[in-house]
Amino acid sequence: MSSAVNALTGRARRVSCALLASLGLAAVLSAGTTAAAHGTDRMSALPQPAARITAVKKIDARTEDLTVSSPAMNRSIPVRVILPKSWATKKNSTFPVLYMLHGGDDDYTSWTRETDIEALAENSDVLIVMPDGGRAGYYSDWHLGAPRWETFHTSELVRLMEKQYRASSSRAVVGLSMGGLGALNYTARHRGMFRYVAAMSSYVDLNDPAVRLVLALGSQRDGTDINQVWGDPNKNAEIWQAHNPSAMPKAFRGTTVHISCGYGYPGPLDQGHALDVILVGALAEAVLPDSVKRFAGSLRSAGVRTTTHIYGPGTHSWPYWQRELHEIWPTVMTSLR
């Protein structure tokens, strides 16, 4: 499998994000709850310096690229934002926020590069925030202390958006693949932070042997030692479970959860793709449906409002995520009102 992955370039390589590097998982997005409650806190009790915007690049009338100096990351991180429709005319208003998290082996430009999110949001009065999460960052504060993606996203960035971009406390989060599990973990580990969470083609159970295999293969491919992220899966089992959505279904109470995936065999949106791209996407998606069904069942048993869309034919690729984005968009907007 690794030789097929290494052969991919350009768009094919971005599709492979979901199989190895991208099928990584997740962390957290809240200014209030800390990782200490889950045994992973590395933060000092002393007040932390605030993140700050050091550069703004105008992409178009409503899209901006921010350079954010992050004390948690000890470097600058790019963040793309789409401003609300009434941003310029309602200068004293605050706006609900949609965070959109990218998959592995990709970056903060992926949602605007691969989907029509800008056109979809044309009439929206929602602030859309698309932060970088590292090509294999796993949306976590790593076990060995750095990087600290979780702290950057959940504390620094949220506060910065509230302070300088008039973000309100009404929030939703959508992610795909690595970003999908990031979105789920952010929601579970920071209860009450999001009204709505959607995870597309995301692994939901770190105890699944297939997930462990993919993580191991991904580590070999991208040079990331997964033990540096959450520690040894046996010796540090509590950290792994603290980043495992399936281990904490009750933590999703109060948030509407949507999970989607395909069965992995090629569907109508795979036409015209190279065979190796289809194969990688098929393998990445095929292991998802059973665990998604189990997770959805546990959420419903815990009293969590849950919807699923297991759409049959479909691989781990952008055309299906673009379609799913359109499917959930009205619900996302409604949840933020």
C-alpha positions in Angstrom: 0.0 0.0 0.0 2.8 2.4 0.9 4.3 2.3 -2.7 0.9 3.2 -4.1 0.6 6.1 -1.7 4.1 7.3 -2.5 3.3 7.3 -6.2 0.5 9.8 -5.7 1.2 13.5 -6.5 -0.8 16.7 -6.7 -4.5 16.1 -6.1 -4.0 12.3 -5.8 -1.7 13.0 -2.8 -4.3 15.2 -1.2 -6.8 12.4 -1.5 -4.4 10.1 0.2 -4.6 12.3 3.2 -7.5 10.3 4.5 -5.7 7.0 4.4 -2.6 7.6 6.3 -1.5 10.9 7.6 -5.0 12.3 7.5 -6.7 9.6 9.4 -5.4 11.1 12.4 -7.5 12.3 15.1 -8.2 15.0 17.4 -8.2 17.4 20.2 -10.1 20.4 21.4 -11.6 23.9 20.8 -12.6 25.6 24.0 -11.5 28.5 26.1 -13.0 27.2 29.3 -12.3 23.5 29.8 -8.6 22.4 30.0 -7.0 19.2 29.1 -6.2 18.7 32.8 -9.5 17.0 33.2 -8.3 14.3 30.9 -4.8 13.8 32.3 -3.0 15.6 29.5 -2.4 19.1 30.8 1.0 20.6 30.2 0.1 24.2 30.7 1.5 26.4 33.4 -0.9 27.7 36.0 0.6 31.1 35.3 -1.2 33.5 32.9 -0.4 32.7 29.3 0.5 35.3 26.7 -2.2 35.9 24.1 -2.0 35.0 20.5 -1.9 38.0 18.1 -2.4 38.7 14.4 0.8 39.8 12.8 -0.3 40.0 9.2 -3.5 40.1 7.2 -3.7 39.3 3.5 -6.8 40.1 1.6 -7.8 37.3 -0.8 -11.1 38.8 -2.0 -13.9 41.0 -0.7 -14.7 38.7 2.2 -11.8 36.2 2.5 -8.7 37.0 4.5 -5.6 35.0 5.4 -4.3 35.8 8.9 -0.8 35.1 10.2 -1.3 34.4 13.9 1.7 34.4 16.3 0.9 31.6 18.8 2.6 31.3 22.1 1.3 27.8 22.4 2.9 26.7 19.2 5.9 29.0 19.6 5.6 30.1 16.0 3.1 31.6 13.5 0.1 29.7 12.2 -1.9 30.6 9.1 -5.7 30.9 9.4 -8.2 31.7 6.6 -11.4 33.4 7.5 -14.6 34.3 5.5 -16.3 37.3 6.9 -20.0 37.5 7.5 -22.2 39.1 4.8 -23.0 42.1 7.1 -19.5 42.4 8.5 -18.9 45.9 7.0 -22.4 47.3 7.7 -23.1 45.9 11.2 -19.9 47.2 12.9 -21.2 46.8 16.4 -22.6 43.3 16.0 -21.1 39.9 16.9 -21.5 36.9 14.7 -21.8 33.2 15.1 -18.8 31.1 14.1 -18.3 28.0 12.0 -14.9 26.4 12.4 -13.8 24.1 9.6 -11.0 21.6 10.1 -8.9 20.1 7.3 -7.7 16.6 6.9 -4.2 15.2 7.2 -1.5 15.9 4.6 -3.3 19.2 3.8 -3.6 22.7 5.1 -5.9 25.6 5.9 -6.5 26.4 2.2 -8.2 23.0 1.5 -11.8 24.0 2.1 -11.7 26.9 -0.3 -9.5 25.1 -2.7 -11.6 21.9 -3.0 -15.1 23.1 -2.3 -17.4 26.1 -3.1 -17.6 27.2 0.5 -17.2 30.8 -0.4 -20.2 30.7 -2.8 -22.2 28.6 -0.3 -21.6 31.3 2.4 -22.3 34.2 0.1 -25.5 35.1 1.9 -24.4 33.9 5.4 -24.0 36.2 8.4 -21.6 33.6 9.9 -17.9 34.0 10.5 -16.1 31.0 9.0 -12.7 30.2 10.5 -10.4 27.7 8.8 -7.2 27.2 10.8 -4.1 25.3 9.9 -3.8 22.0 11.9 -0.6 20.6 10.6 -0.2 18.0 8.0 0.0 15.4 10.7 -0.8 17.5 13.8 -3.7 15.3 15.0 -5.4 18.3 16.5 -3.8 17.6 19.9 -1.3 18.9 22.4 1.3 16.2 22.0 2.3 14.0 24.8 5.9 15.2 24.9 4.8 18.9 25.2 5.0 20.2 21.6 3.4 21.0 19.3 0.3 22.2 21.1 -2.4 22.4 18.5 -5.2 21.8 21.0 -4.3 24.9 23.0 -3.8 27.0 19.9 -7.2 26.1 18.5 -9.3 25.9 21.6 -8.0 28.7 23.7 -5.8 31.1 21.7 -7.7 31.2 18.4 -11.2 31.2 20.0 -10.3 34.2 22.2 -8.6 36.0 19.3 -11.7 35.6 17.1 -13.9 37.0 19.9 -11.6 39.9 20.5 -10.7 41.0 17.0 -13.3 39.4 14.7 -16.4 39.9 16.8 -17.1 36.2 17.1 -20.0 35.3 19.4 -20.3 32.2 21.7 -22.6 30.5 19.1 -20.3 28.0 17.5 -20.4 25.0 15.1 -17.5 22.8 13.9 -17.2 20.7 10.7 -14.2 18.5 9.9 -13.2 15.8 7.5 -11.0 12.8 8.0 -8.3 13.9 10.5 -10.2 17.1 11.0 -13.5 15.2 11.5 -12.1 13.4 14.5 -10.6 16.7 15.6 -14.0 18.2 15.5 -15.5 15.3 17.5 -12.8 15.4 20.1 -13.0 19.2 20.4 -16.7 18.9 21.1 -16.4 16.1 23.6 -13.5 17.5 25.5 -15.0 21.0 25.7 -18.6 20.4 26.5 -20.9 23.2 25.6 -18.5 24.9 23.2 -20.4 23.8 20.1 -24.0 23.6 19.2 -23.4 21.4 16.2 -20.6 19.1 15.0 -20.2 17.3 11.7 -17.5 14.7 11.0 -17.1 13.5 7.4 -15.3 10.2 6.7 -13.6 10.2 10.1 -12.5 7.4 12.3 -14.4 7.5 15.5 -12.9 4.8 17.6 -9.2 4.6 18.6 -9.7 1.1 19.9 -10.6 -0.2 16.5 -7.7 -2.4 15.3 -8.0 -1.0 11.8 -7.5 2.5 13.1 -4.4 1.4 15.1 -3.0 -0.1 11.9 -3.7 3.0 9.8 -2.0 5.2 12.5 1.0 2.9 12.5 1.3 3.0 8.7 0.8 6.7 8.7 3.6 7.2 11.2 6.0 5.3 9.0 5.0 7.3 6.0 5.1 10.9 7.3 7.8 10.4 9.9 5.5 11.1 12.9 5.9 8.8 15.9 2.3 8.4 17.0 3.6 7.7 20.5 4.8 11.3 20.7 1.2 12.4 20.1 -0.7 10.4 22.8 2.0 8.3 24.3 2.3 4.5 24.3 -1.2 3.0 23.6 -0.7 0.6 26.5 1.2 2.6 29.1 -0.7 5.8 28.3 -4.1 4.2 27.6 -5.9 7.0 29.6 -4.6 9.6 27.1 -5.7 7.6 24.1 -9.1 7.2 25.6 -9.3 10.9 26.4 -8.9 11.5 22.6 -11.3 8.7 21.6 -14.8 9.9 20.8 -16.3 6.5 21.2 -15.1 6.3 24.8 -17.1 9.4 25.8 -20.5 9.4 24.2 -22.2 11.2 27.1 -19.8 14.2 26.6 -21.7 15.0 23.4 -25.0 15.8 25.3 -26.2 19.3 24.4 -24.7 19.2 20.9 -26.2 17.9 17.7 -23.8 15.4 16.1 -23.7 14.4 12.4 -21.5 11.6 11.1 -21.2 10.6 7.4 -19.1 8.2 5.3 -19.4 5.9 2.3 -18.9 2.2 2.0 -15.6 2.6 0.1 -16.5 1.1 -3.2 -16.4 3.5 -6.1 -19.4 5.6 -6.7 -20.7 8.2 -9.2 -18.3 10.9 -8.1 -15.2 8.8 -8.7 -15.6 8.9 -12.5 -12.6 10.3 -14.2 -10.2 9.7 -11.3 -7.0 7.7 -11.7 -7.2 4.1 -10.6 -4.6 4.4 -7.9 -6.5 7.4 -6.5 -9.7 5.5 -6.4 -8.0 2.5 -4.7 -6.5 4.6 -1.9 -9.8 6.4 -1.4 -11.6 3.1 -1.3 -9.3 1.5 1.2 -9.5 4.5 3.5 -13.3 4.6 3.5 -14.1 0.9 3.7 -13.2 0.5 7.4 -15.5 3.4 8.5 -19.2 2.3 8.3 -19.3 -0.3 11.0 -17.6 1.9 13.6 -19.7 4.9 12.6 -22.9 2.9 13.1 -21.7 1.7 16.6 -20.7 5.2 17.6 -24.0 6.6 16.4 -25.9 4.0 18.4 -23.9 4.8 21.6 -24.6 8.5 21.1 -28.3 7.9 20.8 -28.3 5.7 23.8 -26.7 8.5 25.7 -29.4 10.9 24.7 -27.4 12.8 22.1 -29.2 14.3 19.1 -27.5 12.3 16.3 -27.9 12.1 12.5 -25.9 9.8 10.2 -25.5 9.7 6.4 -23.9 6.4 5.3 -24.3 7.0 1.6 -23.4 3.6 0.1 -21.0 4.0 -2.9 -18.3 6.6 -2.2 -14.6 6.8 -1.5 -12.5 8.9 0.8 -12.3 11.9 -1.5 -13.3 15.6 -1.9 -16.3 15.2 -4.3 -18.2 13.3 -1.6 -17.2 15.8 1.1 -18.3 18.7 -1.1 -21.6 17.0 -1.6 -22.0 16.4 2.1 -21.2 20.0 2.9 -24.2 21.1 0.8 -26.4 18.5 2.5 -25.7 19.7 6.0 -25.3 23.4 5.3 -29.0 24.4 6.1 -28.8 22.6 9.4 -25.4 24.1 10.3 -26.8 27.6 9.6 -30.0 26.9 11.6 -28.0 25.6 14.6 -26.1 28.9 14.8 -29.1 31.1 15.0 
